[in-house]
Amino acid sequence: MVRERGQKVVATNRKARHDYHILDVFEAGLVLTGTEVKTLREGRASLVDGYASIDGGEAWLENVHIPEFFQGSWTNHSNSPQAQTAFEPH
């Protein structure tokens, strides 16, 4: 069976689109660690309080909640579900 390849939106911030007038949209890849990838595939992320900041020429995603993957062990997930996440604009 051939697996479909495509893009899947794992999280959107509908509140931001309602509260603000979005002028530009940028696509970026996230730098994820451990089981964050599996958690995002399950669609368990919250962007409600999230925002992007630029620090030292790098883009950072702040206050995004990526909960712990329950089947993960202590060796492969971060301790803070709201840790700073780097992202790389395309």
PLY file of the C-alpha trace (Angstrom):
ply
format ascii 1.0
element vertex 90
property float x
property float y
property float z
element edge 89
property int vertex1
property int vertex2
end_header
0.00 0.00 0.00
1.40 3.39 -0.98
1.44 5.96 1.76
0.13 9.40 0.87
2.61 12.21 1.20
1.36 15.65 2.02
1.18 18.34 4.58
-0.87 18.11 7.72
-1.72 21.10 9.88
-1.09 19.98 13.45
-2.19 23.18 15.22
-3.77 26.50 14.35
-4.42 29.57 16.45
-8.03 30.39 15.62
-8.24 32.97 18.41
-5.39 34.99 16.89
-7.09 34.97 13.50
-10.28 36.20 15.16
-8.70 38.86 17.40
-6.10 40.24 14.97
-5.85 41.21 11.32
-3.17 38.88 9.89
-1.16 40.72 7.22
1.43 38.06 6.30
1.76 34.34 6.88
5.14 32.60 6.99
5.89 28.91 6.87
8.54 27.54 9.20
9.91 24.21 10.37
10.11 23.48 14.11
13.14 22.08 15.89
11.57 19.31 17.96
13.08 16.89 20.44
12.09 13.48 21.75
8.43 12.63 21.75
7.22 16.12 20.78
6.84 14.85 17.21
4.47 12.06 18.28
2.45 14.43 20.43
2.03 16.85 17.51
1.01 14.02 15.18
-1.80 13.29 17.64
-2.87 16.94 17.36
-2.26 17.66 21.04
-0.72 21.14 20.90
-2.08 24.48 22.04
-1.08 27.78 20.43
-3.46 29.92 22.49
-0.79 32.00 24.27
1.96 31.38 21.72
3.99 33.99 19.90
7.24 34.22 17.95
10.27 36.28 18.94
13.62 37.00 17.32
16.68 36.70 19.57
20.23 36.87 18.27
19.17 36.28 14.67
17.20 33.13 15.59
13.42 32.76 15.64
11.85 31.25 18.77
8.32 30.05 19.42
7.30 31.01 22.97
4.48 29.79 25.26
3.29 27.01 22.98
1.99 24.07 24.98
3.13 20.66 23.69
2.06 18.13 26.34
4.03 15.07 27.36
3.66 11.96 25.21
2.31 9.37 27.63
4.05 6.36 26.06
7.43 8.14 26.20
9.99 7.51 28.90
11.89 9.99 31.06
14.84 9.80 28.65
13.12 11.13 25.54
10.87 14.03 26.42
11.44 17.53 27.77
10.49 18.40 31.32
8.58 21.58 30.47
5.56 21.41 28.15
5.93 25.17 27.47
9.65 25.22 26.72
11.10 27.56 24.13
11.08 25.98 20.67
13.35 27.12 17.85
11.94 27.35 14.36
13.50 27.90 10.97
11.59 30.07 8.49
11.61 28.74 4.92
0 1
1 2
2 3
3 4
4 5
5 6
6 7
7 8
8 9
9 10
10 11
11 12
12 13
13 14
14 15
15 16
16 17
17 18
18 19
19 20
20 21
21 22
22 23
23 24
24 25
25 26
26 27
27 28
28 29
29 30
30 31
31 32
32 33
33 34
34 35
35 36
36 37
37 38
38 39
39 40
40 41
41 42
42 43
43 44
44 45
45 46
46 47
47 48
48 49
49 50
50 51
51 52
52 53
53 54
54 55
55 56
56 57
57 58
58 59
59 60
60 61
61 62
62 63
63 64
64 65
65 66
66 67
67 68
68 69
69 70
70 71
71 72
72 73
73 74
74 75
75 76
76 77
77 78
78 79
79 80
80 81
81 82
82 83
83 84
84 85
85 86
86 87
87 88
88 89
